[in-house]
Amino acid sequence: MASLLFSPITLRDLMIQNRISVAPMCQYMAVDGVPGDWHLAHLGQFAQSGPGLIIAEATGVEPEGRITPSCPGLYSDASEAAFARIVSFCRSVGASRMGIQLAHAGRKASTAAPWDGAGHVPHDRGGWTVSAPSALPYLPEWATPVALDEKGLDRVRAAFAQAAMRAERAGFDLVEIHAAHGYLLHQFLSPLTNQRGDSYGGSLENRMRFPLEVFEAVRAAFPAHKPVIVRISATDWIESGWDLSQSVGFAKELKARGCDLIHVSSGGLDQRQKIVTGPGYQVDLSATIRADAQIPTMAVGQITEPMQAESILRTGQADMIGLARAMLWNPRWAWHAALALGEDIAPPAPYARSHPALRGKPFITRT
């Protein structure tokens, strides 16, 4: 029986050759928001290995929206050209579809890379003023964000739309909007971080308002035949926070506006979260959203084995599988998964001799 993991999936007019997706992974290696050779090598290694979809890391839609000063952005001609180079290279070595995650870090912006302590970066060390739904810092010792006013909301909404247009020009097949992991759009969704008294705070309808407006702006700016998907944290893992039932409601509203898939993660909003992790610990969240909102989902989180991924798809818990750390550890994961599931693989020609079936055989037969 053919595996589901290696069956194609179609989102709008985009046919993706298999259900394996390289999830966005922050690299903290950009210069002034511009991705460079590191990103070419990082994403290129996956493109050589045959996953159906590769999604570039969280990319700020404005300079102040980057997580760190070393994160990429998609708000300048230089970054657009750099991403176009990367997309072109990836297309030249494989058939993977290319996506990009558009993001705004909100109150978690202007921070140091993890290996530099991950703390707040002040102005005199290259940092900037951060913004959020409400003036609540992520940690007591971090800078208090400026609550976005109407002008600020307009600016951020427009920045997402402009970045989507740049993504199209750079050649991306798909856009993912980042509304997870405690970044700006997640901050609007959760009652723990959104304490506004206007039409963007309070009720679930109001807290969803700005993220839905951002989705609508991106959907209008990106070509209609190309998919727009959304990554969410399905729960804050904190009592009285954002939870699975609210995520189902949000997914339904996104579907009604043309969202093509929900990439289901969790947590990241507040360090009080209590998460019990383990293999596939977020898969049930994906399953519930898929069933209750009737929308395709991507499951992610400690999915490491081919049969584990296949089982998630066969039991209807997700439509795609997102891999992050597993791909960093083994960039050829898709090759090994194909072998384990009895599927054919087609490495790039210079690597074809690595296939176990060719061991002991000449690579080229001359006559």
C-alpha positions in Angstrom: 0.0 0.0 0.0 1.3 3.4 -0.9 2.2 5.6 2.0 0.2 8.8 2.8 3.4 10.6 3.8 4.6 10.4 0.2 1.3 11.2 -1.4 0.7 14.6 -2.9 -1.5 17.3 -1.4 -2.9 20.3 -3.3 -3.6 23.7 -1.7 -5.4 26.0 -4.2 -3.3 25.6 -7.4 -0.2 24.4 -5.6 0.6 20.7 -5.8 3.0 19.6 -3.1 4.7 16.3 -4.0 4.6 14.8 -0.5 3.3 15.6 3.0 6.7 16.4 4.6 7.3 20.0 5.5 10.4 21.6 6.9 9.0 23.9 9.6 10.4 27.4 10.0 13.5 27.5 12.2 15.1 30.7 13.4 18.8 30.9 12.5 19.7 34.4 13.8 22.3 34.8 11.0 20.9 37.7 8.9 22.7 41.1 8.6 20.5 44.2 8.7 17.5 41.9 7.9 19.1 40.4 4.8 19.6 36.6 4.6 22.9 35.5 3.3 25.0 32.4 2.4 24.1 30.7 5.7 20.4 30.8 4.7 21.2 29.6 1.2 23.1 26.6 2.6 20.6 26.0 5.4 17.5 25.9 3.1 19.4 24.5 0.2 20.4 21.3 2.0 16.7 20.6 2.6 15.8 21.3 -1.1 18.3 18.7 -2.1 16.6 16.1 0.1 13.0 16.1 -1.3 10.5 17.4 1.3 7.3 18.6 -0.2 7.4 22.0 1.4 10.2 24.2 2.9 9.1 27.2 5.0 11.7 29.9 5.6 12.1 31.1 9.2 10.1 33.9 10.9 10.8 36.9 8.8 10.0 40.4 10.1 7.5 42.5 8.2 9.2 45.6 9.5 12.5 46.2 11.2 10.9 46.5 14.6 9.1 43.2 14.0 12.2 41.1 14.1 12.9 38.9 17.1 16.6 39.8 17.2 18.8 42.2 15.3 20.1 39.1 13.4 16.7 37.9 12.2 15.7 38.3 8.5 13.1 40.7 7.3 11.1 41.2 4.1 10.8 44.9 4.1 13.6 46.0 1.8 14.8 45.5 -1.8 18.0 44.0 -0.5 16.2 41.3 1.5 13.7 40.6 -1.3 16.6 40.1 -3.7 18.4 37.8 -1.2 15.4 35.6 -0.8 14.8 35.5 -4.5 18.4 34.1 -4.8 17.7 31.4 -2.2 14.3 30.4 -3.8 16.0 30.2 -7.2 18.8 28.0 -5.9 16.4 25.7 -4.1 14.3 25.3 -7.2 17.4 24.4 -9.2 18.3 21.4 -7.0 14.9 19.8 -6.2 11.1 19.9 -6.5 10.3 21.2 -3.0 7.8 24.0 -2.8 9.0 27.1 -1.1 7.1 29.1 1.6 8.0 31.9 4.0 6.7 32.7 7.4 5.8 36.4 7.8 6.0 37.5 11.4 6.0 40.4 13.9 7.6 39.6 17.3 5.7 42.3 19.2 6.8 42.5 22.8 9.3 39.6 22.2 11.2 41.7 19.7 14.6 43.4 20.2 16.1 40.4 22.0 19.5 38.7 21.7 20.2 35.4 20.0 19.9 32.3 22.3 23.6 31.8 22.4 24.0 35.5 23.5 21.6 35.1 26.4 18.2 35.8 24.7 17.6 38.8 26.9 16.3 42.2 25.9 18.6 44.3 23.7 18.6 48.0 24.7 18.8 50.9 22.2 22.5 51.5 22.8 23.3 48.0 21.8 21.3 47.9 18.6 17.8 47.4 20.0 14.6 49.3 19.5 11.3 50.2 21.0 8.9 47.3 21.0 5.1 47.3 20.6 2.3 45.1 21.7 -1.5 45.0 22.1 -1.0 46.2 25.7 1.9 47.7 27.7 2.8 44.4 29.4 6.5 43.3 29.2 7.3 39.7 28.5 9.5 39.5 31.6 9.8 42.1 34.4 13.3 43.1 33.5 12.5 43.6 29.8 11.4 46.9 28.3 7.7 47.7 28.6 6.2 47.7 25.1 4.2 50.6 23.6 0.5 49.7 23.2 -0.3 49.9 19.5 -2.7 52.8 18.6 -4.8 53.0 15.5 -1.8 54.4 13.5 0.4 51.6 14.7 -2.2 49.0 13.8 -2.5 50.4 10.3 1.3 50.4 9.9 1.7 46.8 11.0 -1.3 45.6 8.9 0.2 47.3 5.8 3.6 45.9 6.5 2.2 42.4 6.4 0.6 43.1 3.1 3.7 44.7 1.6 5.8 41.7 2.8 3.3 39.3 1.0 3.8 41.3 -2.2 7.6 41.0 -1.8 7.2 37.3 -1.1 5.4 36.9 -4.5 8.1 38.8 -6.3 10.8 36.7 -4.6 9.2 33.6 -6.0 7.7 32.0 -3.0 4.8 29.5 -3.6 3.2 30.0 -0.2 3.0 32.4 2.7 2.5 31.4 6.3 1.4 34.0 8.8 2.9 33.6 12.3 0.3 33.8 14.9 2.0 31.5 17.4 4.7 31.3 20.1 3.9 34.5 21.9 4.6 36.9 19.0 2.4 39.9 18.1 -0.6 38.2 16.6 -0.7 35.6 19.4 -0.4 38.5 21.9 -3.6 39.9 20.4 -5.4 36.5 20.7 -4.6 35.7 24.3 -6.5 37.4 27.1 -3.2 37.2 29.1 -1.5 39.7 26.9 -4.4 41.6 25.4 -5.9 43.8 28.0 -7.2 46.5 25.6 -10.5 48.3 26.2 -11.2 49.1 22.6 -12.7 47.0 19.8 -9.4 44.9 19.6 -9.6 43.6 23.2 -12.0 41.9 25.6 -14.2 39.4 23.9 -12.9 36.5 21.7 -14.4 38.3 18.7 -12.5 41.5 19.5 -9.2 39.7 20.3 -9.4 37.9 17.0 -10.1 41.1 15.1 -6.6 42.3 14.4 -5.1 38.9 13.4 -8.1 38.4 11.1 -7.5 41.8 9.5 -3.9 40.9 9.0 -4.9 37.6 7.3 -7.3 39.5 5.1 -4.6 42.0 4.1 -2.1 39.2 3.3 -4.7 37.2 1.4 -5.6 40.2 -0.7 -1.9 41.0 -1.4 -0.8 37.5 -2.3 -1.9 35.9 -5.6 -5.3 34.2 -5.3 -4.0 31.0 -6.8 -1.3 30.6 -4.1 -2.0 29.4 -0.6 -1.9 31.4 2.6 -1.6 29.4 5.8 -1.5 30.3 9.5 0.6 29.0 12.3 -1.1 29.1 15.7 -0.4 28.2 19.3 -3.5 26.1 20.0 -3.1 26.7 23.7 -1.1 28.8 26.1 -0.9 25.9 28.6 -2.0 28.4 31.2 -5.3 28.5 33.0 -7.5 31.4 31.7 -5.3 31.9 28.7 -5.7 31.1 25.0 -7.0 27.5 24.6 -8.0 24.9 22.2 -11.7 25.8 22.0 -10.8 29.4 21.1 -8.3 28.1 18.5 -11.1 26.1 16.9 -13.2 29.3 16.7 -10.2 31.2 15.2 -9.6 28.5 12.7 -13.2 28.6 11.6 -13.0 32.4 11.0 -9.7 32.0 9.1 -11.3 29.3 6.9 -14.2 31.6 6.1 -11.7 34.2 4.9 -9.8 31.8 2.7 -7.1 30.2 4.9 -5.8 27.0 3.3 -4.3 25.2 6.3 -3.6 25.7 10.0 -0.1 24.8 11.2 -0.8 23.7 14.8 1.8 24.4 17.5 1.4 25.6 21.1 2.8 27.7 23.9 5.4 30.4 23.9 3.4 33.3 25.2 4.3 33.2 28.9 6.9 31.4 31.0 4.3 30.3 33.4 3.2 27.7 30.9 3.2 24.1 32.0 3.8 21.7 29.1 4.3 18.0 29.3 6.3 17.2 26.2 6.9 13.9 24.5 6.6 12.3 21.0 3.8 13.9 19.1 2.6 15.9 22.2 0.8 18.5 20.0 -0.9 16.1 17.5 -4.2 15.9 19.4 -4.5 19.7 19.1 -4.1 19.3 15.3 -6.7 16.5 15.3 -9.3 18.6 17.2 -8.9 21.7 15.0 -9.0 19.6 11.8 -12.2 17.8 12.9 -14.0 20.7 14.5 -13.1 23.5 12.1 -13.1 21.3 9.0 -9.8 22.7 7.8 -6.5 21.0 6.8 -3.8 21.0 9.4 -0.1 20.4 9.8 1.0 18.6 12.9 4.4 19.5 14.5 6.3 18.8 17.7 8.6 15.8 18.4 7.6 13.9 15.3 10.8 12.1 14.5 10.1 8.7 13.0 8.6 7.8 9.5 6.0 5.4 10.9 5.0 7.9 13.5 4.4 10.5 10.8 2.6 8.0 8.6 0.3 7.0 11.5 -0.6 10.6 12.2 -1.8 11.0 8.6 -3.6 7.6 8.4 -5.6 8.3 11.6 -6.8 11.6 10.2 -5.0 13.8 12.8 -3.3 16.0 10.2 -2.8 16.5 6.5 0.8 17.4 6.6 3.8 16.8 8.9 6.1 19.6 10.1 9.7 18.7 11.0 12.2 21.1 12.6 14.8 19.7 14.9 14.5 16.3 13.3 15.5 17.9 10.0 18.4 19.8 11.6 19.7 16.5 13.0 19.1 14.6 9.8 18.6 16.8 6.7 18.2 13.6 4.6 15.2 12.6 6.7 12.9 12.4 3.7 15.2 9.9 1.9 15.4 7.7 5.0 11.6 7.9 5.4 11.0 6.9 1.9 13.2 3.9 2.3 11.4 2.9 5.6 8.0 3.2 3.9 8.9 1.4 0.7 8.8 4.5 -1.5 11.1 5.4 -4.3 13.4 8.4 -3.8 15.1 10.4 -6.4 18.2 12.2 -5.0 19.9 14.8 -7.1 22.0 13.0 -9.7 25.4 13.7 -8.0 24.1 12.0 -4.9 22.2 9.1 -6.5 25.1 6.7 -5.8 24.4 7.1 -2.1 21.1 5.1 -2.4 21.5 1.7 -0.7 20.2 -0.1 -3.8 23.2 1.1 -5.7 25.8 -0.1 -3.2 28.5 -2.2 -4.9 27.2 -1.2 -8.3 28.9 1.2 -10.8 27.4 4.7 -10.9 27.8 5.0 -14.6 27.9 2.1 -17.1 29.9 2.9 -20.2 29.4 1.0 -23.5 
